[in-house]
Amino acid sequence: MLRFAQSPTKDMSIGDLRVAIFNHIVSKQLNEKLLIRIEDTDKEKTIEGKDKELLELLNLFSIGYEGIFHQSDNLKYHQKLTMQLMGQKNAFACFCSDAKIEELKEEAKKKNKPYEYDGFCQTLSDETVLNVNSPFIVRIKKPEVEIVFNDLLKGKLTYTPSSVDSFPILRQDKMPTHNYAHAVDDMLFNISTIITSEDNIDDAAKQIHVRKLLNYDKEIEFTHVPSVNVDSKYSSVKQLIDEGFLPAAIANYLVLLGNETPKEIFTLEEAVEWFDIKNISKEAVNFDIEKLKEINKKHLSHIDNMRFSKILGFADDDIGKLGKLFLAETSTIKEIKEKIDLVFAPKSTCEGFEEEFVELKLAINDAPYIDSFAEFNQYLTDKTQLKEEKLLKPLTYILTGQTKEIDLSEVYPLIKNYLGEITK
């Protein structure tokens, strides 16, 4: 089984989504289940509704999963196994204040050394612990030997006992810490493959240490995916969706990014057939919004016209075709919607062609149904006696809401059934 873990304390980022997509693809390739894990043990920082938003986004990207699990649901197991570790002297109560820990960190900083807990509370007798009324956290015992594991992209990784340290596993509110909760939950759910962000690579050693002390020796295959360097304007997945990027295009780009693929434009279903996670870049990759726009434009051009029109708020093949016509100068749904909105927006005058605008509008409202633009153009010429720029400029504005030149012979057949609404 695989798992994708996400915290409800923040928006889903592009890097998070890339990891989710890789989990989805690999779970399909291995024919194993994928579990969605909500990291909700820090109640103070949890943002209400973020878990539902996450699931909506996963569904939007067609990321299939077997089940959804909130870490807080396992609290009784986290606490029970903590008592087991304490009973075996593999974990201990720590009464050190935040000020004391900060003092240790400052001392380490001055000596240009990494912070390491000094082990003071581990030496306290059971009697002393029993008589202390102060609030406490629980720390795990520091490992006695190096923690060694293999990462699919990074190779063999070795962590010294000092680098793992006696880290906290329960907070003062008796809720589990990030690493402890994941270590226990991966054990309870028999997770076999972990694909996660490179930011979490040091956490793997700590989680392995927890499971070893709990006598769980199953080897888990790790892949720590390098990060995505992205401008904060484009880092939120929801933001990209709101800007009019198709989920299929975003997924396409994130699989393509830092990877060798047999073709540039593809679906996730196609990627399952050939994707090899060992081939992705071992270094951080740079997010290019212009490349995403290019890919988004290609995906939009391949959409069925009726489906495209429904995305734009209509149910008409012609509006879908009109949307694709506007792709020559746009690349997102939002931009195309803005173009469509201009077509149907009320228009009171055309600067520089005020009289011609009034004449043309009256002529169009009096016109019979005309199928071709050539006949329509001739009808307006005969009716108004307007020619060339005096005809074309205000007519372009009336039909498209734009003053820039556009081929009306391509636009007119797609909007002729809406002329009454357009010229109202």
PAMARRO-364386 format. One line per field, with one value per residue (C-alpha): residue in one letter; residue number from 0; y, z, x. Coordinates in nm, 2 decimals, m for minus. Example, Ala and Ser with C-alpha at 12.3 -4.5 7.8 and 13.67 -1.06 7.14 Angstrom:
PAMARRO-364386
residu: c(A/S);
num: c(0/1);
Y: c(m0.45/m0.11);
Z: c(0.78/0.71);
X: c(1.23/1.37);
This chain:
PAMARRO-364386
residu: c(M/L/R/F/A/Q/S/P/T/K/D/M/S/I/G/D/L/R/V/A/I/F/N/H/I/V/S/K/Q/L/N/E/K/L/L/I/R/I/E/D/T/D/K/E/K/T/I/E/G/K/D/K/E/L/L/E/L/L/N/L/F/S/I/G/Y/E/G/I/F/H/Q/S/D/N/L/K/Y/H/Q/K/L/T/M/Q/L/M/G/Q/K/N/A/F/A/C/F/C/S/D/A/K/I/E/E/L/K/E/E/A/K/K/K/N/K/P/Y/E/Y/D/G/F/C/Q/T/L/S/D/E/T/V/L/N/V/N/S/P/F/I/V/R/I/K/K/P/E/V/E/I/V/F/N/D/L/L/K/G/K/L/T/Y/T/P/S/S/V/D/S/F/P/I/L/R/Q/D/K/M/P/T/H/N/Y/A/H/A/V/D/D/M/L/F/N/I/S/T/I/I/T/S/E/D/N/I/D/D/A/A/K/Q/I/H/V/R/K/L/L/N/Y/D/K/E/I/E/F/T/H/V/P/S/V/N/V/D/S/K/Y/S/S/V/K/Q/L/I/D/E/G/F/L/P/A/A/I/A/N/Y/L/V/L/L/G/N/E/T/P/K/E/I/F/T/L/E/E/A/V/E/W/F/D/I/K/N/I/S/K/E/A/V/N/F/D/I/E/K/L/K/E/I/N/K/K/H/L/S/H/I/D/N/M/R/F/S/K/I/L/G/F/A/D/D/D/I/G/K/L/G/K/L/F/L/A/E/T/S/T/I/K/E/I/K/E/K/I/D/L/V/F/A/P/K/S/T/C/E/G/F/E/E/E/F/V/E/L/K/L/A/I/N/D/A/P/Y/I/D/S/F/A/E/F/N/Q/Y/L/T/D/K/T/Q/L/K/E/E/K/L/L/K/P/L/T/Y/I/L/T/G/Q/T/K/E/I/D/L/S/E/V/Y/P/L/I/K/N/Y/L/G/E/I/T/K);
num: c(0/1/2/3/4/5/6/7/8/9/10/11/12/13/14/15/16/17/18/19/20/21/22/23/24/25/26/27/28/29/30/31/32/33/34/35/36/37/38/39/40/41/42/43/44/45/46/47/48/49/50/51/52/53/54/55/56/57/58/59/60/61/62/63/64/65/66/67/68/69/70/71/72/73/74/75/76/77/78/79/80/81/82/83/84/85/86/87/88/89/90/91/92/93/94/95/96/97/98/99/100/101/102/103/104/105/106/107/108/109/110/111/112/113/114/115/116/117/118/119/120/121/122/123/124/125/126/127/128/129/130/131/132/133/134/135/136/137/138/139/140/141/142/143/144/145/146/147/148/149/150/151/152/153/154/155/156/157/158/159/160/161/162/163/164/165/166/167/168/169/170/171/172/173/174/175/176/177/178/179/180/181/182/183/184/185/186/187/188/189/190/191/192/193/194/195/196/197/198/199/200/201/202/203/204/205/206/207/208/209/210/211/212/213/214/215/216/217/218/219/220/221/222/223/224/225/226/227/228/229/230/231/232/233/234/235/236/237/238/239/240/241/242/243/244/245/246/247/248/249/250/251/252/253/254/255/256/257/258/259/260/261/262/263/264/265/266/267/268/269/270/271/272/273/274/275/276/277/278/279/280/281/282/283/284/285/286/287/288/289/290/291/292/293/294/295/296/297/298/299/300/301/302/303/304/305/306/307/308/309/310/311/312/313/314/315/316/317/318/319/320/321/322/323/324/325/326/327/328/329/330/331/332/333/334/335/336/337/338/339/340/341/342/343/344/345/346/347/348/349/350/351/352/353/354/355/356/357/358/359/360/361/362/363/364/365/366/367/368/369/370/371/372/373/374/375/376/377/378/379/380/381/382/383/384/385/386/387/388/389/390/391/392/393/394/395/396/397/398/399/400/401/402/403/404/405/406/407/408/409/410/411/412/413/414/415/416/417/418/419/420/421/422/423);
Y: c(0.00/0.36/0.67/1.04/1.27/1.62/1.88/2.07/2.37/2.50/2.51/2.22/2.33/2.24/2.03/1.85/1.78/1.64/1.40/1.30/1.23/1.02/0.82/0.77/0.65/0.42/0.27/0.18/0.03/m0.18/m0.26/m0.15/0.06/0.43/0.58/0.95/1.06/1.38/1.52/1.67/1.61/1.98/2.11/2.47/2.51/2.31/2.52/2.41/2.28/2.22/1.84/1.86/2.10/1.86/1.57/1.79/1.87/1.51/1.42/1.70/1.55/1.20/1.07/0.75/0.63/0.35/0.54/0.86/0.85/1.13/1.08/1.19/0.88/0.67/0.87/0.58/0.37/0.65/0.69/0.31/0.25/0.55/0.38/0.06/0.25/0.42/0.09/m0.05/0.26/0.34/0.67/0.91/1.20/1.53/1.83/2.07/2.41/2.57/2.83/2.55/2.39/2.73/2.77/2.44/2.54/2.87/2.70/2.46/2.76/2.94/2.63/2.59/2.25/2.09/2.10/1.78/1.72/1.68/1.38/1.53/1.40/1.05/1.02/1.10/0.82/0.68/0.83/1.17/1.16/1.05/1.35/1.61/1.80/2.01/1.95/1.72/1.59/1.24/1.19/0.87/0.73/0.83/0.54/0.35/0.27/0.44/0.44/0.33/0.31/0.32/0.59/0.51/0.85/0.93/0.59/0.47/0.72/0.70/0.89/0.91/0.86/1.23/1.35/1.14/1.25/1.20/1.38/1.44/1.18/1.32/1.69/1.83/1.79/1.42/1.44/1.27/1.47/1.46/1.19/0.97/0.97/0.88/0.61/0.44/0.48/0.34/0.04/m0.01/0.03/m0.19/0.08/m0.07/0.23/0.59/0.86/1.20/1.53/1.57/1.81/1.51/1.30/1.35/1.24/0.89/0.81/0.91/0.71/0.40/0.44/0.45/0.14/m0.05/0.02/m0.11/m0.43/m0.36/m0.47/m0.45/m0.26/0.03/0.15/0.53/0.78/1.14/1.36/1.68/2.01/2.24/2.60/2.81/3.17/3.22/3.36/3.01/2.78/2.71/2.44/2.60/2.93/2.77/2.61/2.95/3.11/2.87/2.59/2.25/1.98/1.75/2.01/2.08/1.70/1.66/1.94/1.81/1.46/1.62/1.85/1.72/1.39/1.22/1.13/0.96/1.26/1.60/1.59/1.30/1.20/1.04/0.71/0.71/0.80/0.49/0.28/0.42/0.64/0.53/0.73/0.64/0.86/1.19/1.46/1.41/1.78/2.05/2.16/2.50/2.57/2.76/2.92/2.99/2.62/2.54/2.79/2.62/2.28/2.41/2.56/2.23/2.04/2.30/2.26/1.89/1.91/1.82/2.14/2.07/1.99/2.31/2.51/2.37/2.47/2.82/2.82/2.73/2.41/2.48/2.34/2.68/2.84/2.57/2.64/3.01/2.94/2.75/3.04/3.27/3.03/3.21/3.49/3.32/3.01/2.97/2.92/3.24/3.44/3.28/3.35/3.71/3.71/3.54/3.79/4.08/3.93/3.93/4.25/4.55/4.80/5.16/5.32/5.28/5.55/5.74/5.57/5.68/5.75/5.44/5.23/5.35/5.29/4.94/4.84/4.94/4.76/4.44/4.45/4.49/4.22/3.88/3.56/3.55/3.23/3.35/3.64/3.75/3.79/3.96/4.20/4.29/4.34/4.59/4.77/4.81/4.91/5.17/5.26/5.22/5.07/4.97/5.11/5.29/4.95/4.71/4.89/4.94/4.61/4.43/4.60/4.52/4.15/4.09/4.37/4.42/4.70/4.50/4.34/3.99/3.77/3.82/3.56/3.30/3.46/3.54/3.17/3.09/3.37/3.43/3.26/3.50/3.83/3.95/3.90/4.04/4.37/4.42);
Z: c(0.00/m0.07/0.11/0.02/0.33/0.34/0.61/0.65/0.77/0.42/0.06/m0.16/m0.35/m0.69/m0.52/m0.31/m0.62/m0.81/m0.52/m0.52/m0.90/m0.87/m0.59/m0.81/m1.11/m0.91/m0.72/m1.05/m1.19/m0.87/m0.86/m0.49/m0.30/m0.23/0.10/0.16/0.50/0.66/0.90/1.15/1.49/1.53/1.60/1.67/1.32/1.13/0.90/0.88/0.54/0.41/0.42/0.21/m0.03/m0.07/m0.16/m0.41/m0.58/m0.59/m0.75/m0.99/m1.10/m1.12/m0.85/m0.73/m0.37/m0.16/0.15/0.35/0.70/0.96/1.18/1.49/1.45/1.55/1.87/2.10/1.92/1.92/2.30/2.37/2.18/2.36/2.69/2.55/2.46/2.80/2.98/2.78/2.86/2.49/2.55/2.85/2.99/2.93/3.16/3.00/2.93/2.59/2.73/2.82/2.47/2.31/2.54/2.41/2.05/2.11/2.26/1.97/1.73/1.90/1.88/1.51/1.59/1.51/1.81/2.01/2.32/2.62/2.76/3.11/3.16/3.04/3.36/3.60/3.83/3.82/4.17/4.06/3.75/3.96/4.19/3.92/3.86/3.56/3.21/3.00/2.65/2.56/2.38/2.22/2.31/2.08/1.86/1.96/1.60/1.26/1.08/0.72/0.44/0.06/m0.14/m0.50/m0.62/m0.35/m0.30/0.03/0.31/0.66/0.97/1.29/1.63/1.70/1.38/1.47/1.84/2.12/1.93/2.08/2.00/2.21/2.28/2.61/2.49/2.44/2.07/1.85/1.67/1.29/1.27/1.54/1.39/1.05/1.18/1.37/1.10/0.83/1.05/1.13/0.76/0.64/0.40/0.16/m0.06/0.04/m0.22/m0.06/m0.09/m0.06/0.23/0.44/0.37/0.73/0.87/0.72/0.95/1.26/1.15/1.08/1.43/1.59/1.40/1.50/1.87/1.82/1.67/1.32/1.07/0.74/0.48/0.32/m0.03/m0.01/m0.29/m0.20/m0.49/m0.55/m0.49/m0.74/m0.75/m0.82/m0.79/m0.50/m0.75/m0.90/m0.61/m0.51/m0.71/m0.64/m0.77/m1.10/m1.14/m1.07/m1.33/m1.59/m1.62/m1.70/m1.44/m1.73/m1.85/m1.50/m1.44/m1.79/m1.71/m1.36/m1.50/m1.79/m1.56/m1.51/m1.68/m2.01/m2.17/m2.51/m2.60/m2.47/m2.45/m2.27/m2.01/m1.67/m1.80/m2.07/m1.83/m1.62/m1.92/m1.95/m1.64/m1.44/m1.12/m1.13/m1.44/m1.29/m1.22/m0.90/m0.86/m0.79/m1.10/m1.21/m1.27/m1.60/m1.62/m1.99/m2.06/m1.87/m2.07/m2.39/m2.27/m2.15/m2.49/m2.66/m2.42/m2.48/m2.85/m2.82/m2.61/m2.77/m2.88/m2.68/m2.36/m2.41/m2.45/m2.12/m1.95/m2.08/m1.95/m2.27/m2.43/m2.80/m3.04/m3.20/m2.87/m2.82/m3.17/m3.08/m2.77/m2.98/m3.22/m2.94/m2.85/m3.11/m2.85/m2.52/m2.33/m2.03/m1.97/m1.78/m2.07/m2.31/m2.09/m2.08/m2.47/m2.47/m2.21/m2.44/m2.72/m2.51/m2.31/m2.37/m2.60/m2.61/m2.86/m3.05/m2.99/m3.31/m3.50/m3.29/m3.58/m3.77/m3.46/m3.43/m3.80/m3.79/m3.48/m3.63/m3.95/m3.77/m3.56/m3.88/m4.07/m4.15/m4.07/m4.29/m4.30/m4.44/m4.34/m4.70/m4.74/m4.40/m4.48/m4.82/m4.65/m4.41/m4.68/m4.89/m4.59/m4.44/m4.74/m4.50/m4.64/m4.54/m4.20/m4.13/m4.17/m4.03/m3.72/m3.55/m3.68/m3.52/m3.19/m3.21/m3.28/m3.05/m2.80/m2.93/m3.14/m3.26/m3.60/m3.61/m3.90/m3.88/m4.15/m3.89/m3.60/m3.76/m3.84/m3.47/m3.33/m3.59/m3.38/m3.09/m3.29/m3.11/m2.77/m2.88/m3.02/m2.75);
X: c(0.00/0.11/0.00/m0.02/m0.01/m0.13/m0.16/m0.49/m0.29/m0.22/m0.32/m0.21/0.10/0.23/0.50/0.23/0.03/0.33/0.39/0.02/0.03/0.35/0.18/m0.13/0.08/0.30/0.01/m0.15/0.17/0.22/m0.15/m0.15/m0.39/m0.34/m0.44/m0.50/m0.37/m0.48/m0.22/m0.46/m0.29/m0.20/m0.55/m0.44/m0.30/m0.57/m0.78/m1.14/m1.24/m0.89/m0.93/m1.24/m1.07/m0.78/m1.02/m1.20/m0.87/m0.76/m1.10/m1.06/m0.73/m0.88/m0.63/m0.79/m0.75/m0.88/m0.97/m0.92/m0.77/m0.74/m0.43/m0.62/m0.84/m0.54/m0.47/m0.53/m0.27/m0.02/m0.06/m0.07/0.25/0.41/0.33/0.49/0.80/0.82/0.77/1.06/1.28/1.28/1.11/1.10/0.91/1.09/1.01/1.25/1.10/1.09/1.34/1.58/1.56/1.62/1.92/2.06/2.00/2.17/2.47/2.50/2.47/2.75/2.97/2.87/2.73/2.39/2.14/2.13/1.91/2.14/1.96/1.90/1.54/1.64/1.85/1.57/1.46/1.10/1.05/1.16/0.93/0.64/0.68/0.71/0.39/0.51/0.37/0.59/0.65/0.77/1.09/1.22/1.55/1.84/1.95/2.26/2.37/2.35/2.02/2.08/1.82/1.80/1.62/1.53/1.67/1.93/2.08/2.21/2.16/2.33/2.22/2.43/2.26/2.33/2.15/1.84/1.86/1.61/1.32/0.98/0.70/0.42/0.35/0.22/m0.14/m0.05/m0.10/0.17/0.43/0.46/0.73/0.59/0.24/0.37/0.59/0.31/0.05/0.28/0.33/m0.04/m0.15/0.14/0.27/0.52/0.61/0.66/0.68/0.71/0.89/1.26/1.19/1.10/1.41/1.56/1.22/1.26/1.55/1.35/1.05/1.26/1.40/1.05/0.95/1.26/1.20/0.85/1.01/0.86/1.12/0.94/1.15/0.97/1.08/1.15/1.15/1.20/1.10/1.31/1.13/0.97/1.10/0.80/0.70/0.46/0.20/0.17/0.25/m0.12/m0.30/m0.63/m0.50/m0.40/m0.74/m0.90/m0.68/m0.82/m0.57/m0.71/m0.63/m0.52/m0.28/m0.13/m0.09/0.07/0.32/0.41/0.49/0.68/0.88/1.23/1.15/1.21/0.87/0.79/0.57/0.49/0.11/m0.04/m0.30/m0.23/m0.38/m0.12/0.16/0.08/0.20/0.55/0.63/0.94/0.99/1.37/1.40/1.28/1.54/1.74/1.77/1.51/1.32/1.20/0.83/0.78/0.43/0.48/0.54/0.23/0.03/0.16/0.06/m0.28/m0.35/m0.28/m0.51/m0.78/m0.75/m0.81/m1.13/m1.46/m1.64/m1.95/m1.76/m1.55/m1.87/m2.00/m1.68/m1.74/m2.10/m2.29/m2.41/m2.34/m2.08/m2.04/m1.94/m1.68/m1.55/m1.54/m1.34/m1.09/m1.08/m0.97/m0.69/m0.48/m0.43/m0.52/m0.40/m0.64/m1.01/m1.03/m0.88/m1.12/m1.42/m1.32/m1.32/m1.66/m1.79/m1.69/m1.89/m2.21/m2.14/m2.37/m2.21/m2.33/m2.09/m1.76/m1.51/m1.43/m1.72/m2.02/m2.26/m2.15/m2.20/m2.57/m2.64/m2.49/m2.67/m3.01/m2.93/m2.83/m3.15/m3.36/m3.16/m3.32/m3.14/m2.83/m2.62/m2.28/m2.07/m2.02/m2.40/m2.42/m2.14/m2.31/m2.64/m2.49/m2.30/m2.62/m2.83/m2.58/m2.36/m2.06/m1.74/m1.39/m1.28/m1.61/m1.78/m1.52/m1.41/m1.75/m1.88/m1.58/m1.66/m2.03/m1.97/m1.67/m1.64/m1.28/m1.13/m0.83/m0.86/m1.01/m1.13/m1.51/m1.57/m1.45/m1.64/m1.97/m2.08/m2.03/m2.23/m2.50/m2.76/m2.69/m2.70/m3.01/m2.85/m2.52/m2.67/m2.93);
